[in-house]
Amino acid sequence: MKEKIAFFDTKPYDKIYFDRFNKQHNFEITYFETKLSQETALLARGFPVLCLFVHDKVDAQLATTLANMGVKHLALRSNGYNHIDLKSVYEKISVTRVPNYSPYAVAEHTITLMLTLNRKTHLAYWRTRMNNFNLNGLLGFDMHGKTAGVIGTGHIGAIVTRLLNAFGMRVFAFDVHKNKALEQEGVEYADLNTLYKNADIITFHCPLTPETKYMVNKDSIARMKDGVILVNTGRGKLIHTTDLIDGLKQKKIAGAALDVYEEEEKFFFEDLSGSFIEDDVLARLLTFPNVIITAHQGFFTQEALTQIAQTTLENINCFFKKLTLQNEARFQNT
């Protein structure tokens, strides 16, 4: 008998990659396009394993519902797991994730956003499509010789830092854990005040925690260098969006490039072209010519999807075979 898995929030590319690598495991996979929620939880009945993505939120109530239905394992096809209440699933449902599926994908997308925003290639593209070849308003600056601030120097942040070094930028970094290899390469670790004061471009690669939630706010923006550019490919709630908008309106912030948004689960990964944006804050952001928003596509490369599928299915295989869950997300019961 085949082991059964239910996939939630499934997109066409998920099916392509997971079907390809499931040939090695021969699991019985049922794909659901809907996100997992209290309202859709009945779809999980009869499945010991659920495969979830970043917008499938499991809170205390849903954790109890799933446990009562016989769900034993949540296989996340993502690195982050802040959408899962680990305390509520503790000792009822195990959770695995996909660590470091492709830090290069996110790092390279970060640099893409920086260059696009600085050199205004997004505006130039639309101009030339309308036969407008005027350069007015497209002036950028050399990255070489400027100062970058990198907040979070884990796997992704470290790659971003090295890429910025290659541009000839001075790099200030902030992290609770310093990377000695980066220091030897010329990266200067500093406190946030120093970083904010000196950085022409600030990019965020830290996890979302109670300490980092809304770390970009009215007060921190006031401490930043005038004309700063902000790039966020980390977590949406690192930035208080209305404060960001105020900073843009006051021209304290010269531009922002966002691959994440604090209320993105209502919009990102969906085609809403036949509708309108009901979120007034997101709609306002989209009116700024110096704001670029991509829909959480930083991870979206062939290599990343391959790693996500292979690792997720191997995590599930270890669960069914009662092997050690190497990629388990554990609740620390203190």
C-alpha positions in Angstrom: 0.0 0.0 0.0 1.3 3.4 -1.0 1.9 6.0 1.7 -0.4 9.0 1.3 0.5 12.7 1.3 -1.7 15.7 0.8 -0.2 18.8 -0.7 -1.7 22.2 0.0 -1.3 25.5 -1.8 -0.1 23.6 -4.9 1.1 25.4 -8.0 1.7 23.8 -11.4 5.5 23.9 -10.9 5.1 22.1 -7.6 3.5 19.2 -9.4 6.1 19.1 -12.1 9.1 18.8 -9.7 7.5 16.7 -7.1 6.1 14.2 -9.6 9.5 14.0 -11.2 11.3 13.1 -8.0 8.5 11.0 -6.4 9.3 8.3 -8.9 12.1 7.4 -6.5 9.6 7.0 -3.6 6.3 6.1 -5.2 4.2 8.0 -2.6 0.5 8.5 -3.3 0.2 12.3 -3.6 -3.0 14.3 -3.7 -2.6 17.9 -4.7 -4.9 20.7 -3.5 -4.7 24.2 -4.8 -6.3 25.7 -1.7 -4.3 26.8 1.3 -4.6 24.9 4.5 -6.8 26.6 7.1 -9.4 25.7 9.6 -12.0 26.0 6.9 -10.2 23.6 4.5 -8.9 21.2 7.1 -11.4 18.5 6.2 -9.4 17.9 3.0 -6.6 16.5 5.2 -8.7 13.7 6.6 -7.1 10.3 5.8 -3.7 11.7 5.2 -0.9 11.1 7.8 1.4 13.6 6.1 0.6 17.1 4.8 3.0 19.1 2.6 2.7 22.8 3.2 4.1 26.1 1.9 4.7 29.4 3.6 1.1 30.7 3.5 -0.4 27.5 5.1 -0.6 28.7 8.7 -1.1 26.2 11.5 -2.1 27.9 14.7 -3.2 26.2 18.0 -6.7 25.6 16.9 -5.8 24.1 13.6 -3.0 22.0 15.2 -5.6 20.4 17.5 -7.9 19.8 14.5 -5.2 18.1 12.5 -4.0 16.0 15.4 -7.6 14.8 16.0 -7.9 13.8 12.3 -4.8 11.6 12.5 -2.2 13.9 10.9 1.2 12.9 12.2 3.7 15.0 10.1 3.9 18.4 8.4 6.5 18.5 5.6 7.3 22.1 4.9 8.6 22.8 1.4 10.3 26.0 2.7 13.1 26.9 5.0 11.2 29.2 7.4 8.7 27.8 9.7 7.3 30.9 11.5 3.9 30.0 10.0 3.7 26.9 12.2 2.9 27.1 15.9 5.5 24.6 17.0 4.4 24.7 20.6 0.9 23.6 19.6 2.0 20.7 17.5 4.7 19.6 20.0 4.6 15.9 20.7 1.5 15.5 18.4 2.8 16.3 14.9 6.4 16.4 13.8 7.6 19.1 11.4 10.4 19.1 8.9 11.7 21.8 6.6 14.1 22.4 3.7 17.1 24.3 5.0 19.4 26.1 2.5 17.7 24.9 -0.6 19.4 27.6 -2.7 20.9 30.5 -0.9 22.4 31.6 -4.3 18.9 32.0 -5.8 17.8 34.5 -3.1 21.1 36.3 -3.0 21.2 36.7 -6.8 17.6 38.0 -6.8 18.7 40.5 -4.1 21.4 41.9 -6.3 19.0 41.9 -9.3 16.6 44.1 -7.3 19.4 46.5 -6.2 20.7 47.0 -9.7 17.2 47.4 -11.2 16.2 50.0 -8.7 19.4 51.9 -8.9 19.7 51.9 -12.7 15.9 52.1 -13.2 15.9 49.4 -15.8 12.3 48.6 -15.0 11.3 52.2 -16.1 13.6 52.1 -19.1 11.9 48.8 -20.3 8.5 50.4 -20.3 9.7 53.6 -22.0 11.4 51.8 -24.9 8.3 49.7 -25.4 6.5 52.9 -26.1 9.3 54.2 -28.4 10.6 56.6 -25.7 14.3 56.6 -25.7 14.8 59.6 -23.5 17.2 59.2 -20.5 15.7 61.9 -18.3 14.8 60.5 -14.9 16.9 57.3 -15.3 20.1 58.5 -13.6 21.7 56.0 -11.3 25.0 55.8 -9.4 28.1 53.6 -9.4 27.8 50.8 -6.8 31.6 50.8 -6.7 32.8 52.9 -3.8 29.4 53.1 -2.1 28.6 51.6 1.3 26.2 48.6 1.8 24.6 47.4 5.0 23.8 43.7 5.3 21.6 42.7 8.2 21.9 39.0 8.7 25.0 37.2 7.5 23.8 33.6 7.4 24.0 31.5 4.2 22.1 34.1 2.0 23.5 37.2 3.7 27.1 35.9 3.4 26.7 35.3 -0.4 25.1 38.8 -0.8 28.0 40.3 1.1 30.6 38.6 -1.2 28.7 39.8 -4.3 28.7 43.4 -2.9 32.4 43.1 -2.2 32.9 42.1 -5.8 31.3 45.4 -6.8 34.0 47.2 -4.8 31.6 48.4 -2.1 32.4 48.9 1.5 30.2 46.5 3.5 28.9 47.0 7.1 27.2 43.9 8.5 25.1 43.3 11.5 24.4 39.9 13.1 24.4 38.4 16.6 26.8 35.8 15.3 29.8 37.2 13.4 31.2 35.3 10.4 34.9 35.3 10.8 35.5 34.4 7.2 33.6 37.5 6.1 35.7 39.6 8.5 38.9 38.3 6.9 37.5 39.4 3.5 37.0 43.0 4.7 33.5 43.0 6.0 33.1 45.3 9.0 30.6 44.2 11.6 28.9 47.2 13.3 26.0 48.0 15.5 22.7 49.0 13.7 23.2 52.7 14.4 26.5 52.8 12.6 25.1 50.7 9.8 22.1 52.9 9.4 24.2 56.1 9.5 26.6 55.0 6.7 24.9 52.6 4.4 23.7 53.8 0.9 21.9 50.5 0.4 20.6 48.2 3.2 19.5 44.7 2.5 17.7 42.4 5.0 18.5 38.7 5.4 17.6 38.0 9.1 14.9 35.7 10.4 11.6 37.1 11.6 11.6 37.0 15.4 10.0 39.1 18.2 13.2 41.2 18.2 13.3 41.8 14.4 9.6 42.3 13.8 9.2 45.8 12.3 12.8 46.6 12.8 12.4 49.1 10.0 10.1 51.7 11.5 9.7 55.4 11.9 12.6 55.6 14.5 15.0 53.4 12.6 14.3 55.1 9.3 15.1 58.5 10.9 18.5 57.1 11.8 19.3 56.0 8.3 21.3 58.0 5.8 19.3 60.4 3.6 18.6 58.8 0.2 19.0 55.2 1.4 17.8 52.3 -0.7 16.2 49.4 1.1 16.0 45.8 -0.2 14.0 43.1 1.5 14.1 39.5 0.3 13.8 38.1 3.9 10.5 38.4 5.7 7.7 41.0 5.1 7.2 41.9 8.7 10.7 43.1 9.1 9.4 46.4 7.6 6.5 48.5 9.0 5.1 49.3 5.6 3.2 52.5 6.4 6.4 53.9 8.0 8.2 52.9 4.8 5.7 54.8 2.7 6.1 57.8 4.9 9.9 57.6 4.4 9.4 57.4 0.6 7.0 60.4 0.6 9.5 62.5 2.6 12.3 61.4 0.3 14.3 60.1 3.2 14.2 56.7 1.4 15.3 57.0 -2.3 13.8 53.6 -3.2 12.7 50.2 -2.0 12.8 46.8 -3.6 10.6 44.2 -1.9 10.3 40.5 -2.6 8.1 40.1 0.5 5.3 42.0 2.1 3.8 41.8 5.6 0.3 40.8 4.3 1.5 39.0 1.2 -0.4 35.7 1.9 -3.6 37.4 0.5 -2.0 38.2 -2.8 1.4 36.7 -3.6 1.5 33.5 -5.8 -2.0 34.3 -7.1 -3.2 35.8 -10.4 -5.3 38.8 -9.5 -5.0 40.5 -12.9 -8.8 40.3 -13.4 -9.5 42.0 -10.1 -8.1 44.8 -8.0 -5.9 45.1 -4.9 -8.1 45.5 -1.8 -5.1 46.2 0.4 -4.8 50.0 0.4 -1.2 49.9 1.7 0.0 47.5 -1.0 -1.9 49.5 -3.6 -0.2 52.7 -2.4 3.2 51.0 -2.7 2.6 50.0 -6.3 2.1 53.7 -7.2 5.7 54.7 -6.5 8.0 54.6 -9.5 10.9 54.1 -7.1 9.4 50.9 -5.5 9.9 47.5 -7.1 7.8 44.6 -5.8 8.3 41.0 -6.8 5.9 38.3 -5.5 8.2 36.3 -3.3 10.1 34.9 -6.3 13.6 35.1 -4.8 13.7 31.3 -4.3 12.3 30.6 -7.8 15.1 28.9 -9.8 15.3 25.4 -11.3 18.0 24.5 -8.8 16.0 25.6 -5.8 12.8 23.8 -6.9 14.9 20.6 -7.5 16.4 20.8 -4.0 13.0 21.6 -2.4 11.4 18.6 -4.0 14.2 16.2 -3.3 14.7 17.2 0.3 11.0 17.4 1.1 10.3 13.9 -0.2 13.4 12.6 1.6 12.1 14.2 4.9 8.8 12.4 4.3 10.5 9.1 3.5 12.4 9.4 6.8 9.2 10.0 8.7 7.4 7.0 7.2 10.5 4.7 7.8 10.8 6.1 11.4 14.3 7.3 10.7 15.9 10.3 12.3 14.4 13.5 11.0 17.6 15.5 10.2 15.7 18.6 9.1 13.1 18.6 11.9 11.9 22.0 13.2 11.7 21.4 17.0 9.9 23.3 19.7 12.3 24.1 22.5 10.3 23.2 25.6 11.8 25.3 28.4 
